[in-house]
Amino acid sequence: MTDTISSGPGAPKPALRPSQRRGSRKATMTASLFIAPAAIAYAAFVLVPLGMSFYYSLLRWDGIGEARFHGLTNYITVLTDSDLLQIIGNAFQLVLYFTIIPVGLGLAVASAIRGQMAGRFGTVTRTVLFLPQVIPLVAAGIAWSWMFASTGLVNQTLKAIGLSSWARGWLGDFVWALPAVGIIGAWVLLGLCTMLLVTGITKIDTSLYEAARLDGARPWHEFRYITLPGLRQEIGVCITVTVIAALASFDIVYISTQGGPGITTTVPGLEIYRLAFAHRQVGLASALAIVLMVLVLISIAPVQWFTRDKK
């Protein structure tokens, strides 16, 4: 009687022939050769500096003289110093402006021009909104500094419409300086979010909208039950990019306010620069950088989980 070979899920897999094993090893080696340059560059420019930053964070060092082991003292300072905690809080306040405004307006614009994607209106709208992305952030910071100045366009507009009491030196005001910086960041990121969302909305089947309209659905219902679920991944990308931009912001703040007045607009990126190069506290600067990296990872992890494809 011939034995029946089991083909169920628990059956052992047939052994590979020598030629198949050689082909598999060759494919693995070829793939490794293609991956190697990127892996080497990633290790050299990301992993090694990250490891060095963590090592420096355990030291008391001015960047020139003798380094002394300082343990976790630098981390304790970061997590207990009131000024450093306020600086970290400033970055999280910027998240509200850098994320909510660009993503909210991007969704509104993408929904509004959904039916005119191929037309001239859609092309012009996408081009105008994307322009801030091609403007250097330094130039954007300078231009907005002029607009927010005491005699700038913003105050002139307020005076022209009878709101002279609202006019002020926005970037020098202790209350309004941080929101003003947030508006600059929101303006810069609006184009990127809009383009991502406009691109994503084109993949949604138009028959879903047609069926919804036949069933009597209102525009708000179309947006809530069709557009938002269809753009889940794109929204996740937008939120991730904008949150990282807010927490790691430097250039816009440095150009527009240099962290002032006081420390009301100082963010971790700017404080790391000052601690390392102005105050010669390399260990403390490295500890703040590591803490910032951890905060970024903690902030974007839930976003990635909620917006991942759940098919």
N, C-alpha and C positions, 0 to 999 in steps of 0.2 A: 504494500500500500504506500502510495506516495504521500509524504508529509505535506500538509497544507501550510503554506507560508502565511502567517498573520500579517494583515495590512492595516490593523487598527492603529489608534493613536499611540498605544504603548509599545508597538512593535519596534524592534531595533532597526536603525537606519542601515541600509546597505553600505558596506565599506567602499571607499573611493579607490578607484584604480590608481596605480602609480602616476600615470599620465595626468589624471584629474588632480591628484595632489600637487604635482608640479605646476599645473596651470593655476591652481588656487594660490599657491605660494607666490607665483610670478605676479598674479593680479594684486595680491596684498602688498608686495614689494613696490609695484608700480604706483599704487595708491599712496603708499608711504612717501615715495619720492616727490609726488605732487604736493603732499601735505607738508613736507619738511620745511620748505622756505617760509611758509606762513607760520608754522609752529616755532621756528627759530626766531623770526621777527617778533612774534607775540611774547616769547620768553624773554627776549633781549630788551624789549621796550615796555613791557607790562609787568611780567612776573618778577624780573630782577629788580626794577625800581620799586615795586610794591614791597618786596622783601627787604630792601634797603631802608625804605621808609619806616617799616615796622621796627627794624633794628635801631634806627636813629631815634624812634619814639621812646625807646627805653634808656636813652642817654641824656646826660646834661652836657651839651656841647654848643659852642659858639660858631662852629663851622670852620675854625682855624686851629685853635689850641687843642689841648688834651681833652679827650672825651672821657667822662666818668659815668659808670652805670648808675641809673637813676630809678630803675624798676618801673612800677606803675604810677609813679608820682605825677608824671605828665598827664596821664589819663585822668587821674583824680582831679588835677587842676582844671582840665577841660570840662569835666562833669560837675564841678562845684563852683567855679569862678562865675560870678554874676554877669560880668561883661561878656564872657565867652558864651554863656547860655543865651544872653540876649542876642548875640550875633547869630547863633544857630537859629534862634526864633525868627530873626529877620528873614533868613533864607526860607523858612517854612511859610512866612507871610507872603513872600514873593511867589510861592507855588500857587496861591489863590489867583494872582493876576496872570502869571505865565501860563496857567493851565485852564482855568475856568473861562476866561475871556476868549482866548484863541479857539478852544475846542467848541464852546457854545456858539460863537459867531461863525466858525467854520461849518458847523452843522446847519446853521440857518442859511448860510450862503449856498452850501451844497444842495440843500433841499429846494431853495428858490430857483436855482438855475438848472435843476435836474432835467427839465424838459427842453432846455436850450443849449445842451452840451456841445452840439455840433455847429451851432449857429455863431454868428459874429458876436452877439452879446456875451455868450459863454466864453468865447476865446478872449475877448477884451477883459472880462471880469477876472478870469484866471490870471491873465498877464499882469493886471494892475495889482492884484492881491499878492502875487508872488514876488513883486519887485523888492520888498524889504529883505528877502532872502539873499539877493545878489548884492545888496549894499553892505559894505564892510561895517561891522558893529561899531568900530571907532567913529566912522562918519555918521552913523545913526545916532550915537551918543552925543556927538557935537551938535548935530542939527536939532535934536530935541532939547538940548541944554539951552540953545538960543530961543526955542519956542517957549520954554518954561521960564525964561528970564523975566525980570520985573517989567521990562518993556517989550517982551516977546509977543508972538502971535496969539498965544492963549489969553494973556491978560488984555490985549487990545480987542480981541473978540468979545470977551466978557464985558468990557467997558462999552463996546458998540451996541450991545443988546441990553444995556441997563443993569448989569450985574457988577458994578464997580466994587461993591463990598467983597466980592469973591476974589478979586485980583490980589495976588501975593507973589512973593518969590518962591515958587513951588519947590524947587530943589534945595532951598535953604530953610524951609519951614520944618520944624521938628515933628509936626503932625502929618504933613502932606508930602514930605520928601520921599518916603518909602512907597506910597501909592503912585507917585509920579514916576519913579523908577520902574514900578510894576507895569505901568501903562506903556513905557518904552519897550519893555520885554514882550508884552502882549502884542504890540504892533509888529515887532520883528517876527514873532512866531506865528502870527495869524496866517500869513501866506502859505507856510509849510503845512499847517493843519488843514487849511482849505483845500490845497492840492491833493493831499492824501485822502481826504473825505470825498472830494469830487471824483477822484479815480475809483475809490471804493464803491461809490453809489452807482457807477456805470455797470457793475457786475450784478446788481440786483435785477432779477427778471421783471421786466416792465409789465408782464401779464398779472403780477401780483397787485400792482397798483390799479390796473384796469378792473380786476375782479373786485377789489375793495370798493372802487367807485360804483360799480354796478350794485353792490350790496348796500350802498348808501353811506359809506364811511366818509367822515369828514377829513380834511387835510391833517388835523391833529392826530386822528386815529391812524392814518397812513404813516405819519412820522413815527408814532409810538410803536406800532405793531409790525411795521415793515422796514422802515429806514433804520431805526436804532438797532434791531437785532441783526440786520444785514451788514451793518457797519461796526459790529462788535470788535473785530480784530483791528480795524483801522483806528477806531477810537482808542483802543489799548496802546497802539503805537504812538498816537498823538500824546496821550497822557504820559507815557513813559518818557518820550523825548522832552516834553515841556517840564516835567518834574525834575529830570536831570539837569536841564538848562537852568532852572531856578536855584536848585541846591548848589550847583557848581558855577554859578554866575560870577563873573569877575570884570570883564572888559566894560560892559555897560555901566556898572557901578563906578568903576575906577575913572572913567571918562566924565560921567555926568556929575557925580558928587564926591568922589574919592572917599566915600564912607561917611561923610558928614550929613547934616550938622551933628557934632558929637560922634556917636556910633549908631545913629538911628538908621543909616542905610548900609552899615558895614556888614558884609556877608563873610562866611567862612573862607571862601577863596581869596578875598582881599586880605583878611586877617592872617592867613597862612603866609602870604607874600610878605606882609609887614613883619611878622614874627621871625621869619627866616632871614630876611635880607636887611631889615631896618633895626630890629632889636636883637639880632644874633641869638635867637632861642630856637635852634634847629630842632631840638628834641620836642619842644612843645608844639612847634609848627607841624612836625611829623605826626604827633599824636592827634592833633586836630584834623589832619588830613585823613588819618585812618578812621577816626570817628565819623567824619563826613562820608567816607566811602561806605561804612556800615549803614549809616542813615539812608543813603541813596538806595542801597540794596533792600533794606527793610521797607522803604517807601514804594518801590516799584514791584516787589514780589507779589503783593495782593492784586495789583493791577494786572499783572501777567496771568494770575490764577483766574480772576473773574472774567477776563476777556479772551481766554484761550478758546480754541475750537473744541466744543464739547460733543462733537459727533461720535 
